[in-house]
Amino acid sequence: MPEGASVTRGELDGRGLTLGEVRGVALGRTQVFISPIAWEKVRRAADYVSSAAKRGQSLYGVTTGFGAHADVVVPPEQARRLQENLLISHACGVGEPFPPEVVRLSMLFRINTLLHGHSGITEATLRLLVTLLNRRILPVIPSQ
């Protein structure tokens, strides 16, 4: 961002984003923060997933496999490994890296979607994503 340019703050709540907010984040001029109502949704979902998993309740992709293996129950002692394998299986790509503006928008849209409170993401993980975005610490995302 150019010297002396101002930074605005945009509140995310999991609902619509304005064109101004999107443009501001893409250009690195807008820092985001999460509304209190959205944080509550995230906490409720995370608590639900955690307690359901501890009870042994069937939760797609948490206590079960994926796709054709959705009916395969994953023992609690293997649940962490399941999540690690999921990350590893999706962590490859090739091609030129997307430009920072595209990466910032990808992060913005993912954060805003997670605020719906349907994923079970932990508050700590979501706070880390917001902090990385606001501090301009961006992952390298291959274009393919």
Disulfide bonds with the S-S distance in Angstrom:
none
